[in-house]
Amino acid sequence: MIPRKEDEAFWPSYVDLMTGLFIITLVLFVFTYHALSAQRDRLKVSADNYKRLQEIDAAIKELADAEHFEYQPEFKRYVFKRQVQFSRGDANIAPEYYDFLRNTGRAITNLVTSLKEDPSKRGIRYLILIEGMSSRDNYPDNFGLSYRRALALYTFWQQNHISFDPTVCEVMISGSGTQGIGRYTDAQEFRNQRFLIQIIPKVAY
C-alpha cells in the first residue's frame, strides 16, 4: 500500500509536536526543580533562624532570674523589679535609684557580652528598647515627658560608663506617653511613671 501524501505530511508534524512538548516539559521540570530547591533552602534557613531565636529568647529570659528584672510573658518584655517612680511632670531620676540602675545596666551589658561570645549566635544583632511611660494625670505633654524619662535613663548609663557594644546592639529611646499595653489602671495609674526595657533579637535572612 502506497502512503498518501497526507500521511507523509502527518508524521514529521507529529514528531515535531512531540519534540516540542518534550522540550517544554523538560524546561518546566528544570524550572520547577530549581524553584522547589530555592523554596526548600529558604524554609531551612527560616527553621534554623527560628531555632536560634528560641535559644536567644531563653538566654534573654535569664535576666528574669536576676534581682533587678522580672519577665512578663504575656507581653514578652521586662520590667524593673524595683519601681523607679517619677513625680508628676518630672523626668529626673531620684538619687535613691542610682545604685539600682547602675546594676541593671551592668546586668544588660553582661548579657549582651555573653550572647556576642556565643559562637551559635554570631551574626545576630539586638535592639535594646528603652521605653518611658507616663500616667494619665492631665499633664499637657505626657508623650514628650515619657521620652525624656527614657532619655534620662540612657544618659544616666552613659554618665556611669555603661554602654552597649554597637557592633551587636542598637539602642532605641522611646516614649509611649499614656498609651501602650500592660499599663496599670484606676487607683494604680500613678505607677505608669516608669521605664520598660525590651531586648529584641534581629536575624538577617
N, C-alpha and C positions, 0 to 999 in steps of 0.2 A: 504494500500500500504506500503510495507516494504522499508524503506530508504536504498538506496545503500550506500556502503562503501565510495564512493566518496563524497556523501552528508554529511556523518558523519564527514569526514575529513575537509570539507569546512567550516562548521560553527565555530568550535573552531579557525581556522585560521583567519576567518573574525572578530571574537570577539577580538582576539589578535591584529589584524591590527587596528581596530577602537580604542582599548585601547591605543595602541602606538601613534596613531595620536592625540588622546585627550591629552595625556601626553605632546607630542611635542608642541601642540597648547597652552597648559597651561603654559609651560616653556617659550615659545615665548611671551605670553601675559605678564607674570610677568617681563621678561627681558625688554620688550618694555615699560611697565608701569614705571619701575624704571628709564630707560633711559630718558623717557619724563619728569619724575618728576625732575631728575637732571638738564635737559636742562631748564626746567621752572624756577628752582631755580637760575640757572646761569643768565638767562635773567632778572630775578627780581633784582638780585644783580647789573647787568650791568645798568639797568634802574635807580636804586637807586643811583648808583655812578655817572651816567650821570647827574642826578638832582643835586647832591651835587656839582659836578664840575661847573655846571651852576651858582649855588649860590656863589661858591668861586670866579668864574670869575667876577661876579657882584661886589663882595666885593673888589676884587683887583682893579677893574676899578675905585673905589673911589679915588685911587691915582691921577687919571686924574683931579679930582676936586681940588686937592691941587695946591699950587702956584709953586711947583717945578717940576711937571711932566706933560706930555701930552701923551695920548694914541693914538697909530697908529693902527686903527682896521684892515687895510689891511695887516699889518704884525704881529698883535696881540702882540704888545710889547710897552714899554715905552721909551721915550727919555726925557732927561732933557729939561725943557723949556728954561733954560739958557744954551747957548752953552759953554761947557768947552773946550776951544781951547788950542791946543798944537802947539809949533813951530816944524818945520821940524826936525826930528831926536831926539826930546826931549820927555821924559816920566815923567818929573817933573811937578807937579801941581802948578800953579802960586798962590801966596798968595791971589790974588783978588777973588779966588773961594772958599776959606776956609769956610767962613760962610755959603755960599750956600750949600756946600757939607755936612757940619755938619747937616744942617736942613733936607736935603734929606735923610741922613742916619737915622735920628731920625724918620722921617715920615715912613720909611720902617719898623723900629723896632716896632713902634706903631701899624702898620697894622698887623704885624706878631703876636703881643701880642693879639690883638682883635680877630684874627682868632683862635688862640690857646684856648682862653677862651670861644669861642662859642661852646656849647655842641653839636650842629648839625655837627660840623666839626672835632670832635675828631677822632684820628686815621689817619688823613691826614697829609702828610708831604709836604714840599715846597722846591723847588730848586730855589735859587736866583742866577741867572747867570749875572756876570759882564763881559761884552764883550768890549774889547778895539778895536779900529779901527785905520787905518792909511790911508793916501792919496797916490794916485799914483804919486809919485814925484821922482822916480829913487833912492830913499833911498835903500841901499843894504840889509837891514834887517827889512823890514816893518812888517813881521809876528812877529818876536821877539819884535819889538818896540810896536806893538799893545798889546801884552801880558803884557809887562812892564807897559803900561798905565793902564790896568785893575788892575794889582797888586798894582800900586801906589794908586789907589782909595781905595782898600781893606786895604792897610797898613795905609792910612790916617785915615780911620774909626777906625781901631784898636787903633791907637795912640790917638784918641779922645774918647776912651772908648765906641765906638759904635760897638756892636756885635749882632749877631743874635742867638737866642736860638737854641742850637744844638739838642735839643730833638724834634724840629719840622722843623728845617731848615738845608739845606745843601747849602753851598756857593761854587760856581764854578767860577774860574777865567779863562778867555779865551781870545784869540786874533784872530780876523778874518783877520788881515792883510789888504790887498787891495781887499778882496772878501766879500761875504755876500750880503744880499738883502736890498733894500731900501736905497742904497747909493746915495749921491749927485754926480752929473756928471758935466762934462765940466767945465765951469767957477767956479762952486761951489765945485770942487773936494777937495779943501783945508778944507772944513767943515767936511770931514770924519775923521779928527783927533779929536776923541771924545770918549764918553762912551755910551754904551747901557745897560739898566737894564731889565731883564726879571724875573718875578716871576711865577714859574710853579708849579701847584699843582700835587701831586703824590698820587694816591689812590691805596691801595693794594686790589687785587681781591681775 
